[in-house]
Each structure stands twice: as structure tokens, then as C-alpha cells.
Amino acid sequence: MKIQGSIALVTGANRGLGAAFARGLLAAGAAKVYAAARDPAAVTVPGVVPVRLDVTRPEHIAALARDLSDVTLLVNNAGIGEFGPLLAPGAIDSLQRQFETNAAGPLRLVQAFAPGPKIAPEDVVRQAIAALEAGHAELLADATTRKVHAGLAAEPPVYVGTGA
């Protein structure tokens, strides 16, 4: 994927890594960067479009996906860390908050912003049977899977750090 001309949504863009991603995407030529935070007034990166998002609220995610239909790149950065004894009275509540913020929220965002229509299960089965009969070692059933595979197979891999 080319950053130049892309339209990005960066979650947790009000500070730290999220703000750095927003600045970096603008510097790399992104046409627009939506900077999401629970409080958009807390976003101070010049040149971004601040937007309200609480990743633990599915209705926020749905509204953003509807309103920001031009997004071509999602940077799922929002997260929390709560530390304390596992046997403390609030440990379960803390775990639930962290799960909603760090796991369920990002998954909901990916689902909401995933490109294109989903492939029908019958089509996957048809393609899988044809691939097996043809002796293929793998099946790349849809455009998204093919793009991810191409990125992982690239030299250097697009989705893997270089370790530098």
C-alpha cells in the first residue's frame, strides 16, 4: 500500500504513539489523517482532522465507519494498560476494560472498515474443493486475503518489521 495520497484513521491519536503515527503519515504524504480520540479536543497534531471515538462503544465505531467512508488505511493504536494484583477486588473489571479496549474494540474497527463485500461461504467451499483437486497448497479466496498474502510474500515483507 502506498501512503502517498492515502486517507488514514489513527485511533488513540491524542498522544504518544498515536500522535507520532498521525505526524508520520502526514509527513509520508497521506492526503488526510483522521485523528481519533475519546476527546477530540485533546488532539493537538497540526494538519489532522480530529474525530471522536471511544473504541469500547460499538455505536461510535459504526458512526465513524459510516461518516468516514473515504478511509483507506486504519492504524489501530488506541489502548490501555491497567496494572495491579490479580486477586485485587477490581481485577475482573480491569481485565474487562482492557479486553474491550485492546481486543474487542480493534476487532470491531477492522470489521467496520474492512474493504468490500464479504465472500459467500459457498464460494469459499467451491474454491477450496477446486484448489484441493488441482493440488494447490493454499487457497486465497478473496481480494483482501490475496493482498495480505502479497504483502507477506514481498521482499522485504510489507507487514513484518525489518529489525533495523
C-alpha positions in Angstrom: 0.0 0.0 0.0 1.2 3.5 -0.8 0.9 6.1 2.0 1.2 8.9 -0.5 -2.4 10.0 -1.2 -4.0 7.6 1.3 -6.7 8.6 3.8 -5.8 7.3 7.3 -7.7 6.8 10.5 -5.4 6.7 13.6 -7.0 5.7 16.9 -5.6 6.9 20.1 -4.1 9.9 18.2 -4.2 12.3 21.1 -0.7 11.4 22.5 2.3 9.1 22.3 2.5 6.6 19.5 -0.9 7.5 18.0 0.2 11.2 17.7 3.5 10.1 16.2 1.7 7.9 13.7 -0.5 10.8 12.7 2.5 13.1 12.2 4.4 10.4 10.3 1.5 9.6 8.0 1.2 13.3 7.1 4.9 13.6 6.5 4.8 10.5 4.3 2.2 12.2 2.1 -1.2 11.0 3.4 -3.9 13.1 1.8 -5.9 13.2 5.0 -5.4 11.8 8.5 -8.3 11.4 10.9 -7.0 11.5 14.4 -9.4 9.7 16.7 -9.6 10.1 20.5 -12.3 9.9 23.2 -11.9 13.7 23.4 -11.1 15.2 20.0 -10.1 18.5 21.7 -7.1 16.6 23.1 -5.7 16.0 19.6 -3.0 18.6 19.0 -1.3 17.4 15.8 -1.4 20.1 13.2 -3.0 19.2 9.9 -5.1 16.3 11.1 -8.9 16.0 11.3 -9.8 15.3 15.0 -12.7 12.9 15.4 -14.5 11.4 18.5 -14.0 7.7 19.1 -14.4 5.5 22.2 -13.3 2.1 20.9 -15.4 0.4 23.6 -18.6 1.9 22.2 -19.8 0.0 19.1 -22.1 2.9 18.2 -19.1 5.2 17.9 -17.4 2.7 15.6 -20.5 2.3 13.4 -21.0 6.0 13.1 -17.3 6.6 12.2 -17.4 3.9 9.6 -20.5 5.4 8.1 -19.2 9.0 8.2 -15.6 8.3 7.2 -16.2 6.1 4.1 -13.1 7.6 2.4 -10.6 5.8 4.9 -8.1 3.6 3.1 -5.7 2.9 6.0 -6.6 2.1 9.6 -4.0 2.4 12.3 -5.5 0.6 15.4 -3.4 2.2 18.1 -5.9 3.0 20.9 -5.2 1.0 24.0 -5.0 1.0 27.8 -2.9 -0.7 30.4 -4.1 -1.3 33.9 -1.7 -3.0 36.4 -2.3 -4.4 39.8 -2.7 -7.6 41.7 -4.7 -10.3 40.0 -6.6 -11.1 43.2 -7.5 -7.4 43.9 -11.2 -6.7 44.2 -11.3 -4.8 40.9 -9.1 -7.2 38.8 -12.0 -8.6 36.8 -13.4 -5.2 36.0 -9.9 -4.1 34.9 -9.5 -7.1 32.7 -12.9 -6.5 31.1 -12.0 -2.8 30.4 -8.6 -3.9 28.9 -10.2 -6.6 26.8 -12.9 -4.2 25.4 -10.3 -1.5 24.6 -7.4 -3.6 23.4 -9.1 -6.6 21.7 -12.8 -6.2 21.0 -12.6 -2.5 20.0 -9.8 -3.0 17.4 -11.6 -6.1 16.0 -14.8 -4.1 15.7 -12.9 -1.3 13.8 -11.3 -3.8 11.4 -14.7 -5.4 10.8 -16.3 -1.9 10.2 -13.6 -0.6 7.9 -12.7 -3.8 6.0 -12.9 -3.2 2.3 -15.5 -4.6 0.0 -18.2 -7.2 0.4 -17.6 -10.4 2.1 -17.3 -13.6 0.1 -20.2 -16.1 0.4 -19.4 -19.3 2.3 -20.5 -21.4 -0.6 -17.9 -19.6 -2.8 -15.1 -20.4 -0.3 -16.1 -24.1 -0.3 -16.3 -24.2 -4.1 -12.8 -22.6 -4.4 -11.4 -24.8 -1.7 -12.6 -28.0 -3.4 -11.3 -26.8 -6.7 -7.9 -25.9 -5.1 -7.7 -29.3 -3.4 -8.5 -31.2 -6.6 -5.9 -29.1 -8.5 -3.2 -30.0 -5.9 -2.7 -26.4 -4.7 -1.1 -26.0 -1.3 -3.1 -22.9 -0.3 -6.3 -21.1 -1.1 -6.5 -17.3 -1.3 -10.3 -17.0 -1.6 -10.8 -13.2 -1.8 -9.1 -10.0 -2.7 -8.2 -9.0 0.8 -6.6 -12.4 1.5 -4.6 -12.1 -1.8 -3.4 -8.6 -0.9 -2.3 -9.7 2.6 -0.5 -12.7 1.1 1.2 -10.5 -1.4 2.4 -8.2 1.3 3.7 -11.0 3.5 5.4 -12.6 0.5 7.1 -9.4 -0.6 10.8 -8.8 -0.2 11.1 -7.4 2.4 7.7 -8.4 3.8 5.4 -5.4 4.0 3.8 -6.4 7.3 6.9 -7.5 9.1 9.5 -5.2 10.7 13.0 -5.2 9.3 14.5 -5.5 12.7 16.7 -2.4 12.0 
